[in-house]
Amino acid sequence: MTPDQVKLVQQSFSKVVPIADQAAILFYDRLFEIAPQVKAMFPADMTEQRKKLIAMLAAVVNGLGDLPSILPAASALAKRHVAYGAKAAHYPVVGAALLWTLEKGLGEAWTPDVAAAWTTAYGTLSGFMISEAYGSAQAAE
């Protein structure tokens, strides 16, 4: 990621923070709409899960300027997700739900540059997580 892309992601996320609860609801509603099979991996009461999502996003966004600082936590998270039943194929679906949520939440602030920056950020992190959880062969798929 370029420094400008990091800045765009961080600035745009600061606009999501005030609507974090609504954004988390939008995200999971969208995820379960486009991938209903993953709903079984989540608790019936999503309150804590939504808080974890926003906290994780905040940690990643804040650490983008020093990517190596967030990689150990991303690796551990990826490995935990395997135990929950997550597959490498789920990562693009989660990314699509995330980008859709950001587009809805940011409205006019969702510019092509912001979209590209978030796409790069998610692609970088999800590629690393897939590699950590499933090995480099899966990451190439």
C-alpha contacts under 8 A as a table, 3 or more apart, distances in Angstrom:
res1	aa1	res2	aa2	distance
1	M	5	Q	6.04
1	M	6	V	6.59
1	M	117	A	7.72
1	M	120	T	6.73
1	M	121	A	6.84
2	T	5	Q	5.12
2	T	6	V	6.36
3	P	6	V	5.07
3	P	7	K	6.21
3	P	65	G	7.26
4	D	7	K	5.04
4	D	8	L	6.19
5	Q	8	L	5.03
5	Q	9	V	6.20
5	Q	113	D	7.97
5	Q	114	V	7.59
5	Q	116	A	7.99
5	Q	117	A	4.79
5	Q	118	W	7.81
6	V	9	V	5.24
6	V	10	Q	6.14
6	V	61	V	7.99
6	V	64	L	6.12
6	V	65	G	6.32
6	V	117	A	7.13
6	V	121	A	7.97
7	K	10	Q	5.11
7	K	11	Q	5.94
8	L	11	Q	5.17
8	L	12	S	5.94
8	L	113	D	7.80
8	L	114	V	5.84
8	L	117	A	6.59
9	V	12	S	5.27
9	V	13	F	5.98
9	V	61	V	6.89
9	V	114	V	6.64
9	V	117	A	6.18
9	V	118	W	5.99
9	V	121	A	7.97
10	Q	13	F	5.15
10	Q	14	S	6.30
10	Q	61	V	5.83
10	Q	62	N	6.86
11	Q	14	S	5.26
11	Q	15	K	6.97
12	S	15	K	5.31
12	S	16	V	6.82
12	S	106	L	7.44
12	S	109	A	7.44
12	S	114	V	7.39
13	F	16	V	4.93
13	F	17	V	6.38
13	F	58	A	7.91
13	F	61	V	7.46
14	S	17	V	5.33
14	S	18	P	7.70
15	K	18	P	6.48
15	K	19	I	7.78
15	K	106	L	7.07
16	V	19	I	5.37
16	V	20	A	5.79
16	V	23	A	7.23
16	V	102	L	7.71
16	V	105	G	6.64
16	V	106	L	6.94
17	V	20	A	4.81
19	I	22	Q	5.45
19	I	23	A	6.00
19	I	105	G	7.78
20	A	23	A	4.93
20	A	24	A	6.06
20	A	54	I	6.64
21	D	24	A	5.25
21	D	25	I	6.38
21	D	50	R	7.28
21	D	51	K	7.70
22	Q	25	I	5.11
22	Q	26	L	6.12
23	A	26	L	5.00
23	A	27	F	6.05
23	A	101	T	6.46
23	A	102	L	7.67
23	A	105	G	6.51
24	A	27	F	5.00
24	A	28	Y	6.29
24	A	50	R	5.36
24	A	51	K	7.76
24	A	53	L	7.05
24	A	54	I	6.90
25	I	28	Y	5.42
25	I	29	D	5.99
25	I	50	R	7.06
26	L	29	D	5.16
26	L	30	R	6.00
26	L	101	T	6.07
27	F	30	R	5.20
27	F	31	L	6.04
27	F	97	A	5.87
27	F	98	L	6.07
27	F	100	W	7.84
27	F	101	T	5.43
28	Y	31	L	4.86
28	Y	32	F	6.01
28	Y	97	A	7.79
29	D	32	F	5.33
29	D	33	E	6.11
30	R	33	E	4.95
30	R	34	I	6.23
30	R	97	A	5.72
30	R	100	W	7.97
30	R	101	T	7.68
31	L	34	I	5.42
31	L	35	A	5.75
31	L	36	P	7.39
31	L	93	V	7.27
31	L	94	V	6.49
31	L	97	A	5.34
32	F	35	A	5.06
32	F	36	P	4.49
32	F	37	Q	7.52
32	F	38	V	6.77
32	F	39	K	5.88
33	E	36	P	5.70
34	I	93	V	7.58
34	I	97	A	7.94
35	A	38	V	5.94
35	A	39	K	7.72
35	A	93	V	7.22
36	P	39	K	5.62
37	Q	40	A	6.56
38	V	41	M	5.53
38	V	42	F	7.52
39	K	42	F	5.57
40	A	43	P	7.62
41	M	84	Y	6.22
41	M	85	G	6.79
42	F	46	M	7.43
42	F	49	Q	7.99
43	P	46	M	6.00
43	P	49	Q	7.91
45	D	48	E	7.60
46	M	49	Q	5.03
46	M	50	R	6.00
47	T	50	R	5.38
47	T	51	K	6.54
48	E	51	K	5.06
48	E	52	K	6.19
49	Q	52	K	5.03
49	Q	53	L	6.22
50	R	53	L	5.08
50	R	54	I	6.46
51	K	54	I	5.33
51	K	55	A	6.15
52	K	55	A	5.06
52	K	56	M	5.95
53	L	56	M	5.18
53	L	57	L	6.12
54	I	57	L	5.06
54	I	58	A	6.03
55	A	58	A	5.09
55	A	59	A	6.21
56	M	59	A	5.14
56	M	60	V	6.19
57	L	60	V	5.13
57	L	61	V	5.96
58	A	61	V	5.14
58	A	62	N	5.97
59	A	62	N	5.23
59	A	63	G	6.09
59	A	70	I	7.84
60	V	63	G	5.07
60	V	64	L	6.11
60	V	70	I	6.52
61	V	64	L	5.35
62	N	65	G	7.21
63	G	66	D	5.43
63	G	67	L	6.00
63	G	69	S	6.57
63	G	70	I	5.94
64	L	67	L	4.98
64	L	70	I	7.66
66	D	69	S	5.63
66	D	70	I	7.47
67	L	70	I	5.61
67	L	71	L	6.54
68	P	71	L	5.24
68	P	72	P	7.69
69	S	72	P	7.12
70	I	73	A	5.57
70	I	74	A	6.21
71	L	74	A	4.88
71	L	75	S	5.97
72	P	75	S	5.09
72	P	76	A	6.30
73	A	76	A	5.12
73	A	77	L	6.10
74	A	77	L	5.04
74	A	78	A	6.08
74	A	125	L	7.65
74	A	129	M	6.29
75	S	78	A	5.14
75	S	79	K	6.32
75	S	128	F	7.66
75	S	129	M	5.73
75	S	132	E	5.74
75	S	133	A	7.25
76	A	79	K	5.21
76	A	80	R	6.23
77	L	80	R	5.08
77	L	81	H	6.20
77	L	129	M	7.92
78	A	81	H	5.14
78	A	82	V	6.70
78	A	129	M	5.19
78	A	130	I	6.97
78	A	132	E	6.74
78	A	133	A	5.42
79	K	82	V	5.33
79	K	83	A	7.11
79	K	132	E	7.08
79	K	133	A	4.93
80	R	83	A	5.37
80	R	84	Y	6.78
81	H	84	Y	4.97
81	H	85	G	6.51
81	H	86	A	5.36
82	V	85	G	5.19
82	V	86	A	4.98
82	V	87	K	6.73
82	V	133	A	6.80
83	A	86	A	7.28
86	A	90	H	6.46
87	K	90	H	5.41
87	K	91	Y	7.47
88	A	91	Y	5.75
88	A	130	I	5.85
88	A	134	Y	7.28
88	A	138	Q	6.89
88	A	139	A	7.63
89	A	92	P	6.41
89	A	93	V	7.42
90	H	93	V	5.24
90	H	94	V	6.19
91	Y	94	V	5.12
91	Y	95	G	6.10
91	Y	126	S	6.49
91	Y	130	I	7.86
92	P	95	G	4.90
92	P	96	A	6.12
93	V	96	A	5.05
93	V	97	A	6.29
94	V	97	A	5.10
94	V	98	L	6.09
95	G	98	L	4.99
95	G	99	L	6.09
95	G	122	Y	6.61
96	A	99	L	5.25
96	A	100	W	6.04
97	A	100	W	5.10
97	A	101	T	6.06
98	L	101	T	5.08
98	L	102	L	6.20
99	L	102	L	5.08
99	L	103	E	6.09
99	L	115	A	7.50
99	L	118	W	7.33
99	L	119	T	7.44
100	W	103	E	5.09
100	W	104	K	6.23
101	T	104	K	5.15
101	T	105	G	5.95
102	L	105	G	4.98
102	L	106	L	5.74
102	L	110	W	7.41
103	E	106	L	5.38
103	E	107	G	5.87
103	E	110	W	5.45
103	E	115	A	7.91
104	K	107	G	5.46
106	L	109	A	5.16
106	L	110	W	5.40
107	G	110	W	5.63
108	E	111	T	6.87
109	A	114	V	7.86
110	W	114	V	5.84
110	W	115	A	6.37
111	T	114	V	5.12
111	T	115	A	6.10
112	P	115	A	5.02
112	P	116	A	6.08
113	D	116	A	5.07
113	D	117	A	6.12
114	V	117	A	5.06
114	V	118	W	6.18
115	A	118	W	5.26
115	A	119	T	6.01
116	A	119	T	5.00
116	A	120	T	6.07
117	A	120	T	5.16
117	A	121	A	6.13
118	W	121	A	4.95
118	W	122	Y	6.01
119	T	122	Y	5.26
119	T	123	G	5.91
120	T	123	G	5.04
120	T	124	T	5.97
121	A	124	T	5.25
121	A	125	L	6.20
122	Y	125	L	5.22
122	Y	126	S	5.74
123	G	126	S	5.26
123	G	127	G	5.80
124	T	127	G	5.36
124	T	128	F	6.35
125	L	128	F	5.15
125	L	129	M	6.15
126	S	129	M	4.92
126	S	130	I	5.98
127	G	130	I	5.23
127	G	131	S	6.20
127	G	139	A	6.04
128	F	131	S	5.14
128	F	132	E	6.16
128	F	139	A	7.82
129	M	132	E	5.01
129	M	133	A	6.03
130	I	133	A	5.17
130	I	134	Y	5.66
130	I	135	G	6.93
130	I	136	S	7.70
130	I	138	Q	6.93
130	I	139	A	5.46
131	S	134	Y	5.46
131	S	135	G	4.46
131	S	136	S	4.74
131	S	137	A	7.68
131	S	138	Q	6.75
131	S	139	A	5.05
132	E	135	G	5.76
132	E	136	S	7.67
134	Y	137	A	7.68
134	Y	138	Q	5.96
134	Y	139	A	7.41
135	G	138	Q	5.86
135	G	139	A	6.64
136	S	139	A	4.85
136	S	140	A	6.37
137	A	140	A	5.44
137	A	141	E	7.00
138	Q	141	E	5.30
